[in-house]
Amino acid sequence: MLGNSNQIVFVDKYRLKHVFSELLDNALKFSEKDIEVYYEVADKIIVQVKDFGIGISTKEQQYIFENFTRLESPDRIYRGTGLGLSIANQIIQNHNGTLSVDSEPDKGSVFTVTLPFYD
């Protein structure tokens, strides 16, 4: 449970730790530069993980949260099973939240987690 007397979020801290570990691990894996993490608490909780890496094409963004989806690069082979973002997305959905991506090839990606407050 997070929040003050007016705003409460019920979360499974172990599952959310898994989500943020996945997002941070991916950001570090796909970016040769630093990464950035932002958060905002307003009418909902918003956390963004931004990298400056290879980016994700619009076509791949449609499938990035599906099981066994892996990014391909002609220059490099990336480790992983393609399950991490799928599992992370399911965890966030189980918390009545959303996980989204905004990305452009060769410019990086921003993954956004949004969690609602409990009424």
ZIGI-V980386 format. One record per helix or strand of 3 or more residues. SS is the DSSP state (a for helix, b for strand). FROM is the first residue (numbers start at 0). TO is the last residue. If there is no record, write none. Layout:
# ZIGI-V980386
((SS	FROM	TO) (SS	FROM	TO))
This chain:
# ZIGI-V980386
((a	12	29) (b	35	40) (b	43	50) (a	57	60) (a	83	93) (b	97	103) (b	107	115))
